[in-house]
């Protein structure tokens, strides 16, 4: 049999209500009493029954994180942060992959799982502001990313304009003047790609560099193959770029592959910057300079805001902008010196 609150009360010499207040944080308890209860908890090895606690409060203890692409390393890393934060707050986080499909996002938004989960964190891509405003579900909702703005829900996203402006300014400071942007899909000009283009254009304007539409390479998606294809196109221009800002690290890594296959030296001939700071960029060849959003803070803030709403916090929506910083690596700077190659002898059995 597991250890009960009654067992703890007997060991600590206090009432059952006092133990409940300490374990569940219902009411303030004197420090000496709290220490006695905590000592009894530690000695008996008590583990709270979170499922029972949530059920007593009319909840399931489950929350969901819905993202557009689970195989994207950025979202995988973000999900890991959110899972850890949820567990620390006594909740279990379920993953939903919407595949950036409108129907999937609307289904979740309208509360298809409202009897299973207590709240939803959603990264919308295919739906817009009007659809979010028209949602029928009443369970708590927190938005992440840049797909939807100006809605009465908590929202967590970095400042994409400033992030892109920082990356472009870095390339300008290196003396680059024909700076391309890879990853510009058609559609809502408030989505993250268009926000990043805005920051890119602002940095060019500050530097006195004319904007050249030919240097903006469109992509349907934001994967490695999209970046490679767009970079091949840019290399066919009469005056190809001497630097590239990619929408994200995946498109930047695809661009690096196209440059390598074309015999273009990075960063000597073309410097490359991505956005997201995924682990793959730390092992690419060359390693990738990138803008690193605080993924830990994004995941933590989104989960904390959702749990606060689930547990009854009222008030106007909160719009949070976690920090970011530039990480300089080989794709915009000198490579480290390389020792002379050693001849590796083949194995002889």
N, C-alpha and C positions, 0 to 999 in steps of 0.2 A: 504494500500500500504506500502511496506517496505521502509526503509530509503535508499536513493541513495547517491552516491558520490557527486552529485550536491548539495544535501541538506547539506552535511557536509561542502562543499566549501563555501556555503552561510553563514553558522553559523560561520565558522572560519575566513571568510573574506580573503580567498586565492583562487587561481585558481584551476580548476578541475584537471589540470595536477599535481599540488602540492599534492593534496589529494591522487591521484593515486600513486604518488611516495612514499608517507608515508605508505599508506595501503598495497601496494604490494611490497614495498622494492626495487623499481626499481633503484632509484638514491638517493644519500645522500641529506638530507634536514637539514637546520639549526636547532639547538636544540630548539630555541624559537618557530619557525614555527611548528616544529614537535609536540611540547607540545600543541599548539593551536589546531592543527588538532586532536590530541588524545583526548583533552578535548571535542571537538565537537562530536567525535565518541562515547565517553562515555555518554555524555548528551543525544544524540539522540538514543542510543542503537543500533548502526549499527552492523549488522552481515554480514560478507563478503559472497558472493555467490560463494562458492568454485567450484561448478560444472561449472559455467560460466567462472570462471578464468581458470580452467583446459582446457575447450573447446577452449578458445581463444588461448591457447598455443598448441593446437592439441593433448591434452591428455584427458584421462577419469577420472583421479584422483583415479583410483583403482589399487591396487597392490595385489599380491597373495602370500600366504605362504603355501607351499606344504610340508606336513610332513607324515611320514610313518604310524603313529598310533595316531589318535586323542584321543583315550581312555587312552593312556599312560599319567599318571599325569605329567611327565616331559615335554612332548610336549604341554600339555594343559596349564601348567604354563608359558612355553616359549611363546606360542601363545598370552596369555594374555598380556605379556610384549610388544610384537611386535604390537599388536592392539593399545595399549595406545600410543606407540611412533609414529605410523603412524598417528593417529588422531591429535597428537600435531603438526605434520608437514603438516596437511591439506590433508591427504590421507585416503582413506578407504581401510582396509585390508580384503581380502577375504580368506577363508580357503579352502584348498584342502587336502583331505585324500587319499594318494596314496596306502595305505595298503601294502607298500613295494613291489608293483608289478612292474615288469620291463616295461610292456606296459603302465601303467599309468604314470610312470616317464618319459618315452620317449615322450608320447603325450604332456605332459606339456613342456618338454624341447624343443620340436620342434615348440612350439608356437601355440598350438591349441586354446588358448584364446588371441592371440595377438591383436585382435580387441576389446577386452574387458578390458584388463589390460595394464598398462604402464610398468610393470616389475614383475619379479618373484624371490622369495626367495625359494630355494629348498634344502631339506635335502635328498640327494640321498642315497639309500640303495642297490637297485637291479641293477643299472647301474654302469659302470666303466668309467675310464678316456677317453678311445677311443670314447665312445658314447657321452660324454660331448663335446669333441673336434669336433665331427661331427655334432653338432646341427645346424639346418638351421635357426632358429629364430634369429632375430637381436635385439629383445627387451632386455633391461638390465637384467642381471642375477647375483644373489649373492648366493653362496653356504654356507650352515651351516652343522656342523657335520663333520664326518671323513670318509665318504664313498668314496670321490674322492679328490685326490691331484694333484698338478702339472698341473693345467689348467689355462688359462688366464682370470680368473674371480675372483672377490673379494670373500674372503673365511673367515668365522668366526668359530673358534672351539677352545676349550680348549686344552692344552697339555695333551693328554690322557696318555702318557707314564709317565710323571711327576706325574700326579694325582694318578695313580695306584701305582707308586713307593712310594709316600707319605703314602698311605693307608697301604701298605705292611710293610713299615718301622715302622708304628705305632704298628702293631701287633708284629713285632719283638721286639720292645722296651718293650712290655708287657711280654716278655719271651716265646712267642709262637715259636715253631720250626717246627711243621707239619701244614703248612699253605696251605690250598686248594684254588683253583680258580674255581668259578662256573660261567659258561657261556662262552663257547669256541666253536662257530660254525665253520664248515669247510668253506673254501673260501679264498678270497683275504686277504693276511696277512697285508694289510694296513687299513682294517676296524677297527673300534674302539675297538672291542673285542680283536683283536690280538695286537693292540697297548697297551691295558691295560695288556695283558699277558706279553708283553715285559717289561713293567715297574715293574710288579710283579717279573719276573725273575731277573731283574737287582737288585732289593732290596734284594732278597734272596742271590744273589752272593756277594753283599757288606757285608752281615751279615755272609758269610761263610756257608750258609745253602744249601745243595745239592738240585737241582731241581728234583722233583719226578713226572714224567708224570702221575702216578696213581692218583695224587691229583688234576689233572685238569679235571673237569667234564664238558663234552660237553652238550650243549643244542641247540635245533633247534630254539627256540625263546628266548625272554628275559622277560617272565612274571612270575607271582607268581607260577603257576603250574610247570613251567620249573625248577625254583629254588627248589621247594619242591621235585620233582622227583630226581634231581641231588644230593640233600643232602641225600636222603634216600640211594642212591647208595654209597656215600662216607662213610656212617655209617656201611656199610657191609664189609669194608676193614679190614684186620687183624690189621692194625695200623691206625685207623681213625684219621682225622685231629683234632688239638686242636684250630684251627682258620680257618676262611673262609673269603676270599675277593670275593664278588659277582660282576658280571659285572655291575649291577645297583641295585637300591633300591628294585625294584619289585622282582628280583630273590633273593635278600637278605631276603625279607619278606617271600617268599616261603620257604627259607632255615630255617628261624626261626620257621615256622610252623612244618616242619619235625622234627626239634630238640625237640620242645616241645612235640610232639606226641610220640617221642621215649624216653621221660623222661630224656633228656640231658639238663643239666643246662647251661644257657647262662647268663653271660660270664664265669662262673666258670670252666666248662668243655670245652666249645667251644666259642671263641669270634667271632663276626660277624661284617663285615664292608661292606657297600654298596657304590654306587656312584650315585649322582643326587640330594640328599637332597629334595625329594618330601615330601609334607605335611604328607602323610600317615606314614612315618617313625618317625614322631614326636609323633605319637599316638599308635605305635605298642607296643607289650608287649613281651620283653622289648623294650624301645625306641632304635632306630637304629643309631649307629655311621655311618657317611657317609662323602664322599667328596662332598662339595657343590660348583658346578660351579656358576659363577656369571650369572644367567639366565637373569637378568635384562640387563646386559651389552651385552650379546649375542643377545637378541632381539633388543635392541636399536642400536647396531652397525650394525646389518644386515639391519635394516630398513634405517638407515642413509646412509649407503653405497649405497643402491639401489636408494634412492631418489636423492642422489648426481649424480649418473649416469643418471637417468632419466632427471635431470635438466641440463645435458650437461657437467658434469665434465669429463675431459680426464685424461690420465696418466696410468701408469702400474697398474696391479691389486694389491690390498692390502690384506695381510694375517694377520688377527688379532687373538690374543690368549687372550681372557678374563681370568681374575684371577679365582682361586679356593682356597678353604681352607678346612681343616679337621674339622668336627663337632663331638666332642666326646660325646657320650650318653651312655646309660646303657648297650648296647650290647657288649661293650668292657671295661666297667668300673663298679664300685660298684653301686648297686642300692641305692637310698635314703632310710634312715631308715623308717620303716613302723610302724605307730601307732597301738596299739592293736585293734583287730577287735571289732566292736560294734555289738551287736545283734540287728537285724532289725525285729521289730514286724510286723506281717502281719496286713493288713487292715481289720477291722471288720465293716461291714456296718450296 
